[in-house]
Amino acid sequence: MYFRITIPAFQEEKKDEAISYVKEKVMPEFSGTPGLLSLTAAITGDTSGVNMAAWENKEASEAAAEKIQSALAEAAPLMSAPPVIYEGEAVFGKMYQTIAVGETKPSYMRIVVGVAEDTDAVLNFLKEKVEPIYEESDGLQLTGAIFDGNSAISWNFWDSQEDMDKAVEKLQTALDSESESDLFDGSTIAYMGPVYAFTSSIDFNEGESPN
């Protein structure tokens, strides 16, 4: 799978308008786009959010480039700055719950962004230190990760914030033991918040991997 992650910075007084734009305009207009597997949108702060699109491959994403740019241009008056965009092939991840087409369930997202000193080292850390914590965690829905150049972007979705908080303490301990400075150039940034819109064109089955 190929992922495109957009992190918008919207004007605080236009937060509700931005949410409505995604739910009522973007989601319906992109429904049925060839190669688009899912769209997810979350609020991560008073002026920030995360939008994630999963595509069959890079070619499908590129074929929709004009449509994507049109949607971003229409949203520009709601933003306080241009969005930060990351994209890349999935290198890690797993479905821990089945999510069928048309199904929606409460979900709380955590996405972590950092500049990798060595992408291979970060991927090994995800596989060897992080994945075992995921495997023993309750309420986990799915995980994933991409690299965009040296930027490492990983995510996890949970049934609730409480489930996420329990796991994050263990994840931070693992990161501290590895020494974050050995993995990343500077500190990582975590965006966390509830998912408010989701749509999919396929079933995502427990045990499947996006890579």
C-alpha positions in Angstrom: 0.0 0.0 0.0 1.0 3.6 -0.6 0.1 6.2 2.0 -0.3 10.0 1.8 -0.5 11.8 5.1 -1.5 15.4 5.3 -1.1 17.4 8.5 -3.1 20.7 8.2 -2.8 23.7 10.4 -6.2 25.3 10.3 -7.4 28.6 11.8 -8.8 28.0 15.3 -12.0 29.9 14.5 -12.5 27.8 11.4 -12.0 24.4 13.0 -15.6 23.4 12.8 -15.8 24.5 9.2 -12.7 22.5 8.3 -14.2 19.4 9.9 -17.4 19.9 8.0 -15.4 20.4 4.7 -13.7 17.0 5.1 -16.8 15.1 6.2 -19.3 16.6 3.8 -17.1 17.5 0.8 -13.8 15.6 0.7 -15.1 12.2 1.8 -18.0 12.0 -0.7 -16.0 13.4 -3.6 -13.2 10.9 -3.2 -15.4 8.0 -2.6 -15.0 5.6 -5.6 -11.7 7.1 -6.7 -9.8 4.3 -8.5 -7.1 2.8 -6.3 -8.2 4.6 -3.1 -8.5 2.1 -0.3 -9.4 4.3 2.7 -9.6 7.9 4.0 -9.2 8.8 7.6 -9.4 12.2 9.3 -8.6 13.0 13.0 -8.4 16.1 15.1 -5.2 16.3 17.1 -5.4 19.8 18.6 -7.2 23.1 18.6 -5.6 24.0 15.2 -4.2 20.7 13.9 -5.4 17.5 12.4 -4.2 14.5 10.4 -5.7 13.2 7.2 -4.5 9.8 5.9 -5.2 8.2 2.5 -4.3 4.6 1.8 -3.8 3.8 -1.9 -3.2 0.5 -3.8 0.1 1.9 -5.0 2.0 5.1 -5.9 0.6 5.2 -9.4 -3.0 5.4 -8.1 -2.1 8.3 -5.8 -0.3 10.1 -8.7 -3.3 9.6 -11.0 -5.5 11.5 -8.5 -3.0 14.3 -8.0 -5.1 17.0 -9.8 -8.1 16.0 -7.7 -6.0 16.2 -4.5 -4.6 19.6 -5.3 -8.0 20.9 -6.1 -9.3 19.8 -2.6 -6.3 21.4 -0.9 -6.8 24.6 -2.8 -10.4 24.8 -1.8 -9.5 24.2 1.8 -6.7 26.9 1.8 -9.0 29.7 3.2 -9.5 27.6 6.3 -5.8 27.1 6.9 -3.3 29.2 8.8 -0.4 27.7 6.8 0.2 25.2 4.0 -0.1 21.6 5.2 2.8 19.3 5.8 2.6 16.2 3.5 4.3 12.9 3.8 4.0 10.0 1.4 5.5 6.6 0.8 5.1 2.9 0.5 4.2 1.0 3.7 7.3 -0.6 5.3 5.7 -1.9 8.5 2.3 -2.5 10.0 -0.5 -4.9 10.8 -4.3 -5.0 11.2 -5.2 -6.1 14.8 -8.9 -5.9 14.2 -11.1 -6.5 11.1 -12.7 -3.3 9.7 -15.3 -4.2 7.0 -16.4 -1.9 4.2 -18.9 0.6 5.5 -18.0 -0.1 9.2 -17.2 2.7 11.5 -16.1 2.3 15.1 -14.7 4.7 17.7 -11.0 5.2 17.0 -8.2 7.2 18.6 -5.1 7.9 16.5 -1.5 8.4 17.4 1.0 9.3 14.7 4.7 9.9 15.4 7.0 11.8 13.0 10.8 12.1 13.3 13.9 12.5 11.2 15.7 9.2 11.1 19.4 9.0 11.5 19.2 5.7 9.8 16.0 4.4 8.3 17.1 0.7 8.6 17.8 1.2 12.4 14.3 2.8 12.9 12.6 0.0 11.0 14.5 -2.6 13.1 13.4 -0.8 16.2 9.8 -0.9 15.1 10.0 -4.6 14.4 12.1 -5.7 17.4 11.1 -3.4 20.2 7.7 -1.8 19.2 5.9 -4.7 17.6 6.1 -6.9 20.7 4.5 -4.1 22.8 1.7 -3.9 20.2 1.2 -7.6 20.3 0.4 -7.6 24.0 -1.7 -4.4 24.0 -5.5 -4.3 24.4 -7.7 -2.2 22.1 -5.2 -1.8 19.3 -6.9 -1.6 15.8 -4.0 -1.2 13.4 -0.4 0.0 13.0 1.7 1.2 10.1 4.8 3.2 9.0 6.3 4.8 6.0 9.6 6.6 5.2 9.5 9.8 3.2 13.2 10.5 2.5 14.7 10.5 6.0 11.4 11.3 7.7 9.9 8.4 9.6 6.2 8.4 10.1 4.5 5.6 12.2 1.0 5.3 13.4 -1.3 3.3 15.6 -5.1 3.4 16.1 -6.9 2.4 19.2 -10.4 1.7 20.5 -9.9 4.5 23.1 -7.5 7.1 24.4 -7.2 5.0 27.6 -6.0 2.0 25.6 -3.5 4.2 23.8 -2.2 5.8 27.0 -1.5 2.4 28.6 0.6 1.4 25.5 2.4 4.7 25.1 4.0 4.4 28.5 5.6 1.1 27.4 6.5 2.5 24.0 8.2 5.5 25.6 10.2 3.2 27.9 11.4 1.2 24.8 12.4 4.4 23.1 14.3 5.7 26.1 16.1 2.4 26.4 17.2 2.6 22.8 18.2 6.2 23.2 16.1 8.4 20.9 19.2 10.4 19.9 20.6 7.3 18.3 17.6 6.8 16.1 16.4 10.3 15.3 18.0 13.7 14.5 16.2 15.7 17.2 13.0 14.8 19.0 10.0 13.1 17.5 6.6 14.8 17.3 3.5 12.9 18.3 0.0 13.9 17.0 -2.9 12.3 18.9 -6.6 12.6 18.7 -10.0 11.1 17.9 -10.9 10.0 14.4 -14.0 11.9 13.2 -14.3 10.6 9.7 -13.4 7.3 8.0 -14.4 5.6 4.8 -13.0 2.5 3.0 -13.5 0.6 -0.2 -12.2 -2.7 0.9 -12.3 -5.0 4.0 -9.2 -4.6 6.2 -8.9 -8.0 7.8 -7.2 -8.9 11.1 -3.7 -10.2 10.6 -3.1 -8.5 7.2 -0.1 -6.2 6.6 0.0 -3.1 4.4 3.5 -3.8 3.2 
